[in-house]
C-alpha cells in the first residue's frame, strides 16, 4: 500500500560525506512530516532530523552543522546530506514519514533501513 525505500548508504572514511534518499510510494494522498532516525550497534533508535510539510527542520545536537535534511514534496522524497562523518555516526539509518492515505486516515511508516559505516 505504502512503502518507504531508503538508498545511499555505504562505507565512507571519517570526514567524508554521504547522501541518503527516501522515496515514498503507494496509495498516498499527502505526506506530512518526514524524518530520519538511526540505530547504532547496541543502542536504541534515535531521532536524527525532522522536516515538516512547511519545511521547518530540527536536528539532534550530535549532527547539527553536519547534516542537512530536505524534502521534495512533489516526489514524496526526503534526503539527508551527511557531511564530516565520524565513526560515531555508524548506524542503520531509517526513513520515517507521516502519510495520509487516499481513504483519509494518517499513518506512520518506516523504511527498511540503510547501513552507514564510517571508518576511522
Secondary structure, DSSP 8 states (H G I E B T S, - for coil): -EEEEEE--EEEETT--EEEEEEEEESEEEEEEEEEEEE-TTS--EEEEEE-TT--EEE-TTTTTTEEEEEEGGGTEEEEEE-S--GGG-EEEEEEEEEEETTS-EEEEE---EEEEEE-
